[in-house]
Amino acid sequence: MVFLHEGLGSLSMWKDFPQRLCDAVGCRGLVYSRPGYGRSTPRARDEAWGLDFMHRQAQQVLPALLAALDIDTTRDRPWLFGHSDGGSIALLHAAAFPDRVAGAIVLAPHILVEDLSVASIAKAREAYRTTDLKARLAKYHDDPDSAFWGWNDIWLHPPFKQWSIEDEIGAITCPLLAVQGQDDEYGTLEQIRGIGRRVPQTELLELPACGHSPHRDQPDALVAAATRFITRYRQGDNA
């Protein structure tokens, strides 16, 4: 199972959740920090992410990483587990390589840009400038400025408001579980409901008392749901 972190995430920010889920499911896990995050190479000071940054991660960087690790996805198809931006990357990868993914579980993914998302990301910018948010992120990133401004600048770049993967995800053929908290501060439930309308095999899970990070807010419920979902498809029940 490949874990794909959120827009301000990293390998270490998952904490023990990947181990918990892999133990419950009985699989190996691959957890990594994307370029610019965690202990990976920071973004150059003058490097701005493009509007296609999630497409590039899904269609170029992730396949290159799997190849470098000698993972033959034609023979050993991975499950994808993505959160937020990582959820969108998982959707894009599954759409681009439908025969090379066993299934995907996406938490609070984005398929389009909503006003709620932009407003919350603008609040994060103010918090980064005026509170201890930078110091808190420094526990997880060698260069918190690289992680924060790469993500924040592109999401608040006016042309990014038109970003959408609604049409592309229709190419997904693998089993798909889309999860979102009912109190998500970065997106409405239309994000996963929109996936359900476009990818008919999708199962939806809307969690109460849960914000943008189901693996932190409702870890037990999420592990149980993911385990049931994966076990069913491993047993060949694709109904």
C-alpha positions in Angstrom: 0.0 0.0 0.0 1.4 3.4 -1.0 0.6 6.3 1.3 0.3 9.7 -0.3 0.3 12.6 2.1 -1.6 15.9 2.3 -0.5 19.3 1.0 1.3 20.1 4.3 2.1 16.5 5.2 5.2 14.3 5.2 6.2 10.8 6.0 6.5 11.5 9.8 3.2 13.4 10.0 1.3 10.1 9.3 2.7 9.0 12.7 1.7 5.3 13.4 -1.4 5.2 11.2 0.3 3.4 8.2 1.6 0.7 10.5 -1.8 0.3 12.1 -3.5 -0.1 8.8 -0.9 -2.4 7.2 -1.0 -4.6 10.3 -4.8 -4.8 10.1 -4.8 -5.6 6.4 -1.7 -7.7 6.3 0.2 -5.9 3.7 3.5 -4.0 3.2 3.5 -0.2 3.3 5.4 2.4 1.3 5.4 5.9 2.9 7.4 8.7 1.5 7.7 12.5 1.5 7.2 14.2 -1.9 9.9 16.6 -3.1 9.7 19.8 -1.0 8.4 18.0 2.1 9.8 16.3 5.2 13.4 15.2 4.7 13.1 15.2 0.9 15.0 17.8 -1.2 13.4 21.2 -0.5 11.9 23.3 -3.3 14.3 25.8 -4.8 13.6 29.3 -3.5 12.6 30.6 -6.9 10.6 27.5 -7.9 6.9 27.9 -8.2 4.7 24.9 -8.6 2.6 24.7 -11.8 -1.1 24.3 -12.1 -0.4 20.7 -13.0 1.6 19.8 -9.9 -0.7 17.0 -8.8 -0.8 15.6 -12.3 3.0 15.5 -12.4 3.2 13.8 -9.0 0.7 11.2 -10.1 1.9 10.5 -13.7 5.6 11.1 -13.5 7.0 11.2 -9.9 5.1 8.2 -8.4 5.8 5.9 -11.4 9.5 6.8 -11.3 9.6 6.1 -7.6 8.0 2.7 -7.9 10.3 1.9 -10.8 13.4 2.9 -8.8 12.3 0.6 -6.0 11.9 -2.3 -8.5 8.2 -2.5 -7.9 6.6 -4.1 -11.0 3.1 -2.7 -10.9 2.0 -4.9 -13.8 2.6 -7.9 -11.6 2.4 -6.6 -8.0 -0.4 -3.9 -8.3 -0.3 -1.6 -5.2 -3.2 -0.2 -3.3 -3.1 3.6 -3.0 -4.0 5.5 0.2 -4.1 9.2 -0.2 -5.1 12.2 1.9 -6.2 15.6 0.6 -3.8 16.6 -2.2 -2.5 13.0 -1.9 -6.0 11.7 -2.4 -6.2 13.7 -5.7 -2.8 12.3 -6.7 -4.1 8.8 -6.0 -7.2 9.4 -8.2 -5.1 10.8 -11.0 -2.6 7.9 -10.9 -5.5 5.3 -10.8 -7.1 7.1 -13.8 -3.8 7.2 -15.8 -2.7 3.6 -15.0 -6.0 1.7 -14.6 -4.3 -1.7 -15.0 -1.6 -1.0 -12.5 -3.6 -0.2 -9.3 -5.3 -2.8 -7.2 -7.6 -0.3 -5.5 -7.6 3.1 -3.9 -8.7 4.7 -0.6 -8.9 8.5 -0.7 -9.5 10.8 2.3 -10.8 14.3 1.8 -9.7 14.4 -1.9 -10.1 17.4 -4.1 -11.7 17.0 -7.6 -12.4 20.7 -8.0 -11.5 24.0 -6.2 -14.2 25.2 -3.8 -14.6 28.6 -2.2 -14.4 26.9 1.2 -11.0 25.4 0.3 -9.6 28.8 -0.8 -10.9 30.6 2.3 -9.4 28.0 4.6 -6.0 28.0 2.8 -6.0 31.8 3.0 -6.5 31.5 6.8 -3.6 29.1 6.9 -1.4 31.8 5.2 -2.3 34.3 7.9 -1.6 31.7 10.6 1.8 30.9 9.1 2.7 34.6 9.1 1.4 35.5 12.6 1.4 32.3 14.8 3.7 29.4 15.7 2.5 27.4 12.7 6.0 27.6 11.1 7.7 26.3 14.2 5.2 23.4 14.5 5.7 22.4 10.9 9.5 22.6 11.4 9.2 19.4 13.5 8.2 17.5 10.3 9.9 19.4 7.5 13.6 20.2 7.1 12.5 23.4 5.3 9.0 24.4 6.4 9.0 27.4 4.1 9.5 25.1 1.1 6.6 22.9 2.2 4.2 25.7 3.1 4.7 28.2 0.4 4.8 25.6 -2.4 1.4 24.4 -1.4 -0.1 27.7 -0.3 1.0 29.8 -3.3 -0.4 27.5 -5.9 -3.7 27.0 -4.2 -4.2 30.8 -3.8 -2.9 31.5 -7.4 -6.0 32.9 -9.1 -5.8 30.7 -12.2 -5.9 27.6 -10.0 -9.5 28.3 -9.2 -10.3 26.6 -12.5 -8.5 23.4 -11.6 -10.6 20.3 -11.9 -10.1 16.6 -12.4 -13.9 15.8 -12.6 -13.7 14.5 -16.2 -10.4 12.6 -15.8 -11.5 10.4 -12.9 -14.1 8.7 -15.0 -11.2 6.5 -16.3 -10.8 4.8 -12.9 -11.7 1.1 -13.0 -10.3 -0.1 -9.7 -12.2 -0.4 -6.4 -12.5 3.0 -4.8 -13.4 4.0 -1.2 -13.8 7.8 -0.8 -13.9 9.1 2.8 -14.6 12.5 4.1 -15.4 14.1 7.5 -18.8 15.8 7.8 -17.0 18.8 9.4 -14.2 19.0 6.8 -12.9 22.6 6.9 -11.2 22.3 3.5 -14.0 20.9 1.3 -17.6 20.1 1.2 -19.1 16.6 0.8 -19.6 17.4 -2.8 -16.0 16.4 -3.4 -16.6 12.7 -2.6 -20.2 12.7 -3.8 -18.9 14.0 -7.2 -16.5 11.1 -7.3 -19.4 8.7 -6.7 -21.4 10.1 -9.6 -18.4 9.8 -12.0 -16.9 6.5 -10.8 -19.8 4.1 -10.3 -17.9 1.4 -8.3 -17.1 4.0 -5.6 -18.1 3.4 -2.0 -18.6 6.6 0.1 -18.0 7.0 3.8 -19.0 10.2 5.4 -17.7 10.3 9.0 -19.4 12.3 11.8 -17.4 14.3 14.3 -14.6 14.4 11.8 -12.7 17.2 10.1 -10.2 17.2 7.2 -8.0 14.4 8.6 -10.1 11.2 9.1 -6.9 9.2 10.0 -6.4 11.5 13.0 -10.0 12.3 13.9 -11.6 8.9 13.5 -8.7 6.4 13.1 -10.5 3.4 14.5 -13.5 3.8 12.3 -11.3 4.4 9.3 -9.1 1.3 9.9 -12.2 -0.8 10.3 -13.8 0.5 7.1 -10.6 0.2 5.1 -10.0 -3.3 6.3 -13.5 -4.4 5.4 -13.2 -2.8 2.0 -9.8 -4.3 1.1 -10.6 -7.7 2.4 -13.8 -7.9 0.3 -11.9 -7.2 -2.9 -9.1 -9.4 -2.1 -11.6 -12.2 -1.8 -12.8 -11.4 -5.3 -16.2 -9.9 -4.3 -16.4 -7.1 -6.8 -20.2 -6.8 -6.6 
